[in-house]
Amino acid sequence: MSTNPAPDESAFRRAGLINGFSAYLLWGIIPLLFAAAAPTGALELVSHRVIWSLVFCAILLLFTGGFARTWKIITSGRTFGLLALASVLIAINWTAFIYGVESGHLVEVSLGYYLNPLISIGLGVLFLGEKLRPLQWTAVGFGLVAVIIVGLGLGRMPYLSFTVALSFGLYGLVKNKVGNRVGALEGMTIESMVLTVPGLIYLIALGAQGLSTFTGFGASHVIIILITGPATAIPLILFSAAARRIPLSWVGMLQYITPTMQFIIGTVILGEAMSTPRWIGFVVIWIAVILLSVDLVRASRRRR
């Protein structure tokens, strides 16, 4: 009997692969958008990102008839509380990420996204009682060695890497607790809504002190800030579409597109220096990535 997928299934998976590739590609190039938003600071940019994401999501909900579903989630109690917690975690992730871009540490941030799957594995063991396979243990070990090597080269703990990886890993854990009860669009709408109030307060305070950068640098700067809304929502929607269509092992391998692109942008376009310890550390983390990818493929084949 042939194990090749039927034509309809092949088209379904091909669409998922395109959606997933597009999502990670957009996440990979988004540092260029944040770099172009200078001199807007990280907190100000996150506040704008939240507000314009909410506006963009509201427009999509209007066309998809999703307001009733969203309101039901808001009044659900526990699910809304989990999404509120998720919104705080993703705000920390965004702030650390944007600060890394603006301060010339995008390469350090990219290390965090390479570490993220390893952090997620560790959280699964601690909080979900998951068991690690031998290759996963080996990959985690290589990841820890990579962090130590990069830290020695920096002369400090790579705190941006840890902040990005841990905040996004915890975000994923919380979203796992929410499960399939919340769609990507509705979830992002609620997370943006929770963050909009503190974001508005921060922007009003900046404006009152004459420190807002929104309108002081020309029309192109305003457009860049506005674009952060759809640039936040569109990749997440594409990712959600991909996750429903392709195996987890494919998603696991696609996710390395983003930190690889961030690494290239940081070193080639933004001109960040790469010392010998940094190169050694990244070679070690790339070995961990290969081991983890091999493990995912093997596990997927066994399940089939």
WOQUI-V926316 format. One record per residue. N is the residue number from 1. PSI is psi in whole degrees, 0 to 359 (999 if undefined). OMEGA is omega in whole degrees, -180 to 180 (999 if undefined). D_CENTER is the distance of its C-alpha to the mean C-alpha in whole Angstrom. Layout:
<<N:PSI:OMEGA:D_CENTER> <N:PSI:OMEGA:D_CENTER>>
This chain:
<<1:135:180:40> <2:140:178:38> <3:3:179:34> <4:141:180:33> <5:150:177:31> <6:160:-179:33> <7:316:-180:32> <8:320:179:30> <9:323:178:28> <10:316:179:27> <11:321:179:27> <12:314:-179:24> <13:324:179:22> <14:319:177:23> <15:320:178:21> <16:320:179:18> <17:318:179:18> <18:317:179:18> <19:314:-179:15> <20:315:179:13> <21:317:-180:14> <22:319:180:14> <23:310:-178:10> <24:330:175:9> <25:315:178:12> <26:318:177:11> <27:328:-179:7> <28:325:-177:10> <29:354:-176:12> <30:335:175:11> <31:329:179:12> <32:324:177:15> <33:316:-179:15> <34:324:177:14> <35:323:179:17> <36:342:-179:19> <37:357:178:19> <38:142:13:21> <39:22:178:23> <40:128:-178:21> <41:169:-174:19> <42:312:-178:16> <43:321:179:17> <44:319:-179:19> <45:321:176:16> <46:319:179:14> <47:315:177:17> <48:319:-179:17> <49:318:-180:14> <50:311:-175:14> <51:312:-177:18> <52:336:171:18> <53:318:179:15> <54:318:179:17> <55:314:-180:20> <56:317:180:18> <57:322:179:18> <58:321:178:21> <59:317:178:23> <60:320:178:21> <61:325:179:22> <62:321:-178:26> <63:338:-178:26> <64:359:-179:25> <65:37:-174:27> <66:6:-178:24> <67:322:-179:25> <68:319:178:27> <69:319:-179:25> <70:316:180:22> <71:322:179:25> <72:321:178:26> <73:319:-179:23> <74:324:-178:24> <75:12:-173:27> <76:349:179:26> <77:262:-173:26> <78:315:-179:24> <79:318:178:21> <80:320:179:21> <81:319:177:21> <82:320:179:18> <83:325:176:16> <84:318:176:17> <85:319:178:16> <86:322:-179:12> <87:322:178:13> <88:316:-179:14> <89:319:-179:11> <90:331:175:8> <91:319:176:11> <92:317:179:11> <93:313:-180:8> <94:318:-178:8> <95:315:178:12> <96:320:-180:12> <97:310:-178:9> <98:320:177:12> <99:319:178:15> <100:318:178:14> <101:313:-175:14> <102:331:-177:17> <103:6:178:19> <104:31:-180:19> <105:37:-179:17> <106:325:179:14> <107:320:177:15> <108:322:177:15> <109:318:-179:11> <110:326:175:11> <111:321:179:13> <112:320:-180:10> <113:333:170:8> <114:323:-179:11> <115:338:-172:12> <116:314:179:9> <117:325:179:11> <118:320:176:14> <119:318:180:13> <120:321:177:13> <121:314:180:16> <122:319:178:18> <123:324:177:17> <124:322:178:18> <125:316:-175:21> <126:317:-170:22> <127:337:-177:21> <128:0:178:21> <129:26:-179:24> <130:152:180:23> <131:139:-180:25> <132:141:173:24> <133:160:-176:25> <134:317:-179:27> <135:327:177:25> <136:317:176:22> <137:317:-180:24> <138:317:180:24> <139:318:178:21> <140:319:178:20> <141:315:178:23> <142:322:179:22> <143:317:178:19> <144:319:178:21> <145:319:180:23> <146:317:180:21> <147:319:180:20> <148:317:-179:23> <149:314:179:24> <150:319:179:22> <151:318:178:23> <152:322:179:26> <153:325:179:26> <154:337:-175:24> <155:15:180:27> <156:169:174:24> <157:133:177:22> <158:75:-171:18> <159:328:179:17> <160:320:178:14> <161:313:-179:13> <162:319:-179:14> <163:314:180:12> <164:312:-176:9> <165:314:-176:9> <166:318:-180:11> <167:319:-179:10> <168:327:176:6> <169:316:177:9> <170:324:176:12> <171:315:178:9> <172:323:179:9> <173:316:179:13> <174:317:179:14> <175:329:176:13> <176:323:178:15> <177:327:177:18> <178:324:177:17> <179:211:-177:18> <180:12:-178:19> <181:343:-175:21> <182:126:176:18> <183:162:-178:17> <184:316:-177:14> <185:314:-180:15> <186:318:179:17> <187:316:-179:15> <188:325:177:13> <189:314:-178:16> <190:318:179:17> <191:318:178:14> <192:321:-180:15> <193:317:-180:18> <194:321:-177:18> <195:347:-176:17> <196:320:-178:19> <197:304:177:22> <198:327:177:21> <199:315:178:20> <200:318:180:23> <201:316:-179:25> <202:316:-179:23> <203:322:178:24> <204:319:178:27> <205:319:177:28> <206:316:179:27> <207:319:-179:29> <208:330:179:32> <209:0:-179:32> <210:24:-176:32> <211:359:-180:29> <212:140:179:27> <213:7:-171:25> <214:314:-173:25> <215:5:-173:28> <216:4:-174:30> <217:29:174:28> <218:170:-177:30> <219:325:-178:28> <220:325:179:26> <221:319:178:24> <222:317:180:24> <223:317:179:23> <224:316:180:20> <225:317:-179:19> <226:324:-178:19> <227:336:-179:17> <228:336:178:14> <229:294:178:15> <230:330:178:15> <231:338:176:12> <232:317:-173:10> <233:317:-172:11> <234:312:179:12> <235:323:180:9> <236:320:179:9> <237:318:177:12> <238:319:179:13> <239:317:179:10> <240:318:179:13> <241:322:-180:16> <242:317:-175:15> <243:336:180:14> <244:351:-171:18> <245:337:-174:19> <246:157:-180:19> <247:155:-180:19> <248:325:-180:17> <249:324:178:18> <250:316:178:17> <251:318:-179:13> <252:323:-180:13> <253:325:179:15> <254:329:-174:13> <255:342:-179:9> <256:354:174:11> <257:317:-174:12> <258:304:-179:9> <259:331:177:10> <260:317:178:13> <261:321:178:13> <262:320:178:12> <263:315:-179:15> <264:316:179:17> <265:317:-179:17> <266:317:-176:17> <267:319:-173:20> <268:314:-174:22> <269:314:-177:21> <270:354:171:20> <271:31:178:23> <272:139:-177:22> <273:145:177:24> <274:105:178:24> <275:168:179:26> <276:314:177:28> <277:324:178:26> <278:314:179:23> <279:316:179:24> <280:315:180:25> <281:319:-179:22> <282:326:175:20> <283:319:179:22> <284:317:-180:22> <285:328:177:18> <286:326:174:19> <287:318:178:22> <288:321:179:20> <289:316:180:17> <290:315:180:20> <291:317:-179:22> <292:321:179:19> <293:318:177:19> <294:317:179:23> <295:319:180:22> <296:318:180:20> <297:316:179:22> <298:315:-179:25> <299:322:179:24> <300:319:180:24> <301:321:179:27> <302:320:180:29> <303:322:179:27> <304:999:999:29>>
